[in-house]
Amino acid sequence: MRNLFLLSSAALVLGVGVVDATPAYSSAPASKGATQSVAQDEVRLRGAEVFIDDLAKKAISFLENPLLTQEQRRAEFRDLLLTRFDMKTLARFSMGRYWRQATPAQKKEYFKLFQEMIVDVYSHRFDDYKGQTVDVRKARPEGSADIVVNSAIEQPDGTEIQVDWRVRYKDNSYQVVDVIVEGVSMAMTQRSDFASVIQRGGGQVQVLITHLRQ
């Protein structure tokens, strides 16, 4: 499981799980507008698949490069997170309803600490990589804004770990907003963990910030 988090770069964090979104089909002939819409949807789905395939290849390239130092791998990982994951959405979702309670200063510090936490936690797991590969299989629309890309992390022993990537097209690029591992949303898991920390601290956001500082 930990190996997968490396490749997805995140187990991190957030989203809302996977929902069956199979489109309904009509026997009536499609209009020209409908045909164009279907073609555009196909382009979006294919774009998301290519995006995830490229993300996985970039992750594997620095994980298996013996010439890179640990700090260089850490820098590559940080760049992957900041350019391929919607970190602002992930951080806000992880804090859940407590986001509204946070002051602007708390939000600013929390966001910085959140990013550092992700980099610190997963960079310590780089040595767990043992030649796993990512097989991107298919994509489907999820609601009006997102696409879920299905893939499998293939282990050297032939076993597979099913991984769904929730992708959103935002600011002229695709960005990951959740990673669902064997049906478990990393976003929801992170949100639950943070909520537990805050609740144990009496419902104060500052308790979470102090926790992340450590």
VEXDREN-2710 file (C-alpha; in Angstrom, 1 decimal):
% VEXDREN-2710
k/r/px/py/pz
1/MET/0.0/0.0/0.0
2/ARG/2.8/2.4/0.8
3/ASN/4.4/1.8/-2.5
4/LEU/1.2/3.0/-4.2
5/PHE/1.2/6.2/-2.3
6/LEU/4.6/7.0/-3.7
7/LEU/3.5/6.5/-7.3
8/SER/0.2/8.4/-6.9
9/SER/2.2/10.9/-4.9
10/ALA/-0.4/11.2/-2.7
11/ALA/-2.4/9.2/-1.0
12/LEU/-2.7/12.2/0.3
13/VAL/-5.7/13.5/0.3
14/LEU/-9.0/14.4/-0.9
15/GLY/-12.0/14.1/-3.1
16/VAL/-15.2/12.3/-2.5
17/GLY/-14.8/8.7/-3.7
18/VAL/-15.9/7.0/-6.8
19/VAL/-19.5/7.0/-8.0
20/ASP/-20.9/5.0/-10.9
21/ALA/-21.6/7.6/-13.6
22/THR/-22.5/5.4/-16.6
23/PRO/-24.3/7.6/-19.2
24/ALA/-27.7/6.8/-20.5
25/TYR/-28.1/6.2/-24.2
26/SER/-31.1/7.0/-26.4
27/SER/-32.1/5.1/-29.5
28/ALA/-32.9/8.4/-31.3
29/PRO/-30.4/9.6/-33.9
30/ALA/-27.8/12.0/-32.5
31/SER/-28.0/15.6/-33.6
32/LYS/-24.9/17.4/-34.9
33/GLY/-24.5/19.2/-31.6
34/ALA/-24.8/16.0/-29.7
35/THR/-22.2/14.3/-31.9
36/GLN/-19.8/17.2/-31.3
37/SER/-20.5/17.0/-27.5
38/VAL/-19.6/13.3/-27.5
39/ALA/-16.4/14.0/-29.4
40/GLN/-15.4/16.7/-26.9
41/ASP/-16.1/14.3/-24.0
42/GLU/-13.9/11.7/-25.6
43/VAL/-11.1/14.3/-26.0
44/ARG/-11.5/15.2/-22.3
45/LEU/-11.4/11.6/-21.2
46/ARG/-8.3/10.8/-23.3
47/GLY/-6.6/13.9/-22.1
48/ALA/-7.1/12.8/-18.5
49/GLU/-5.7/9.3/-19.2
50/VAL/-2.6/10.8/-20.9
51/PHE/-2.2/13.2/-17.9
52/ILE/-2.2/10.3/-15.4
53/ASP/0.1/8.2/-17.5
54/ASP/2.6/11.1/-17.8
55/LEU/2.4/11.8/-14.0
56/ALA/3.2/8.1/-13.3
57/LYS/6.1/8.1/-15.7
58/LYS/7.6/11.2/-14.1
59/ALA/7.3/9.7/-10.6
60/ILE/8.9/6.5/-11.6
61/SER/11.7/8.3/-13.5
62/PHE/13.0/10.0/-10.4
63/LEU/12.3/7.0/-8.1
64/GLU/14.4/4.6/-10.1
65/ASN/17.2/7.0/-11.0
66/PRO/20.3/5.9/-9.0
67/LEU/22.1/9.1/-9.7
68/LEU/19.7/11.3/-7.7
69/THR/20.3/12.0/-4.1
70/GLN/17.5/11.8/-1.5
71/GLU/17.2/15.6/-1.6
72/GLN/17.0/15.7/-5.3
73/ARG/14.2/13.1/-5.3
74/ARG/12.5/15.2/-2.7
75/ALA/12.7/18.3/-4.9
76/GLU/11.3/16.3/-7.8
77/PHE/8.5/15.0/-5.7
78/ARG/7.6/18.5/-4.5
79/ASP/7.5/19.8/-8.0
80/LEU/5.2/16.9/-9.0
81/LEU/2.8/17.7/-6.2
82/LEU/2.7/21.5/-6.9
83/THR/2.2/21.1/-10.6
84/ARG/0.0/18.0/-10.9
85/PHE/-2.2/18.1/-7.7
86/ASP/-4.7/20.8/-6.7
87/MET/-3.0/21.4/-3.4
88/LYS/-5.3/24.3/-2.4
89/THR/-8.4/22.2/-2.9
90/LEU/-6.8/19.2/-1.1
91/ALA/-5.7/21.3/1.9
92/ARG/-9.1/23.0/2.2
93/PHE/-11.0/19.7/1.9
94/SER/-8.8/18.0/4.5
95/MET/-9.7/20.6/7.1
96/GLY/-13.4/20.1/6.4
97/ARG/-15.9/22.2/8.2
98/TYR/-13.2/23.7/10.4
99/TRP/-11.9/25.7/7.4
100/ARG/-14.6/28.3/8.0
101/GLN/-13.4/28.7/11.6
102/ALA/-9.8/29.4/10.7
103/THR/-8.5/33.0/10.6
104/PRO/-6.7/34.2/7.4
105/ALA/-3.4/33.8/9.3
106/GLN/-4.2/30.3/10.4
107/LYS/-5.2/29.3/6.8
108/LYS/-2.0/30.7/5.4
109/GLU/0.2/28.8/7.9
110/TYR/-1.9/25.6/7.6
111/PHE/-1.6/25.5/3.8
112/LYS/2.2/25.8/4.1
113/LEU/2.4/23.1/6.8
114/PHE/0.1/20.9/4.8
115/GLN/2.3/20.9/1.8
116/GLU/5.4/20.3/3.9
117/MET/3.7/17.4/5.7
118/ILE/2.9/15.6/2.4
119/VAL/6.5/16.1/1.2
120/ASP/8.0/14.9/4.5
121/VAL/5.8/11.9/4.9
122/TYR/6.2/10.5/1.4
123/SER/9.8/11.4/0.8
124/HIS/10.7/9.0/3.7
125/ARG/9.1/6.2/1.7
126/PHE/11.2/6.5/-1.5
127/ASP/13.2/3.4/-0.7
128/ASP/10.0/1.4/-0.8
129/TYR/10.0/1.6/-4.6
130/LYS/10.9/-1.8/-6.0
131/GLY/10.1/-1.6/-9.7
132/GLN/6.3/-1.1/-9.6
133/THR/4.6/0.1/-12.8
134/VAL/1.3/1.9/-13.5
135/ASP/-1.1/0.6/-16.1
136/VAL/-3.6/3.4/-17.0
137/ARG/-6.8/1.7/-18.3
138/LYS/-9.8/3.8/-18.8
139/ALA/-11.5/7.1/-17.8
140/ARG/-15.1/8.0/-17.2
141/PRO/-16.9/11.3/-16.4
142/GLU/-17.7/12.0/-12.8
143/GLY/-20.4/14.6/-12.3
144/SER/-20.2/17.8/-14.3
145/ALA/-16.6/18.7/-13.6
146/ASP/-14.5/15.7/-12.8
147/ILE/-13.1/12.6/-14.6
148/VAL/-12.1/9.4/-12.8
149/VAL/-9.1/7.6/-14.4
150/ASN/-8.9/3.9/-13.5
151/SER/-5.4/2.3/-13.2
152/ALA/-3.6/-0.5/-11.6
153/ILE/-0.2/-0.5/-9.8
154/GLU/1.5/-3.7/-11.0
155/GLN/3.8/-5.3/-8.4
156/PRO/6.9/-7.2/-9.4
157/ASP/5.2/-10.4/-8.1
158/GLY/2.3/-10.0/-10.6
159/THR/-0.3/-8.7/-8.1
160/GLU/-2.1/-5.5/-8.7
161/ILE/-3.5/-2.6/-6.6
162/GLN/-6.5/-0.9/-8.1
163/VAL/-6.2/2.9/-8.1
164/ASP/-8.7/5.5/-9.3
165/TRP/-7.5/9.1/-9.9
166/ARG/-10.1/11.8/-9.6
167/VAL/-9.0/14.6/-12.1
168/ARG/-10.4/18.1/-12.6
169/TYR/-9.6/20.4/-15.5
170/LYS/-8.8/23.7/-13.9
171/ASP/-6.8/26.8/-14.9
172/ASN/-6.1/25.3/-18.4
173/SER/-4.6/22.0/-17.0
174/TYR/-5.6/18.8/-15.4
175/GLN/-5.1/18.4/-11.7
176/VAL/-5.6/15.5/-9.3
177/VAL/-8.1/16.1/-6.5
178/ASP/-8.2/12.6/-5.1
179/VAL/-6.6/9.2/-5.2
180/ILE/-8.8/6.3/-4.4
181/VAL/-6.9/3.1/-3.5
182/GLU/-8.9/-0.1/-3.6
183/GLY/-12.0/1.9/-3.1
184/VAL/-10.7/4.0/-0.2
185/SER/-10.5/7.7/-0.8
186/MET/-7.2/9.2/0.4
187/ALA/-9.0/12.6/0.6
188/MET/-11.6/11.3/3.0
189/THR/-9.0/9.5/5.0
190/GLN/-6.9/12.6/5.5
191/ARG/-10.0/14.6/6.3
192/SER/-11.1/12.1/9.0
193/ASP/-7.6/12.1/10.5
194/PHE/-7.5/15.9/10.8
195/ALA/-11.0/16.0/12.2
196/SER/-9.9/13.6/15.0
197/VAL/-6.9/15.8/15.8
198/ILE/-9.1/18.9/16.1
199/GLN/-11.9/17.2/18.1
200/ARG/-9.4/15.8/20.6
201/GLY/-8.2/19.4/21.0
202/GLY/-11.6/20.8/21.9
203/GLY/-12.5/21.8/18.3
204/GLN/-9.8/24.4/18.0
205/VAL/-8.1/24.8/14.6
206/GLN/-4.9/25.9/16.2
207/VAL/-4.5/22.4/17.6
208/LEU/-4.2/21.0/14.1
209/ILE/-1.7/23.6/13.2
210/THR/0.4/22.8/16.2
211/HIS/0.2/19.2/15.4
212/LEU/1.4/19.8/11.8
213/ARG/4.3/21.9/13.1
214/GLN/5.6/18.8/14.9
END
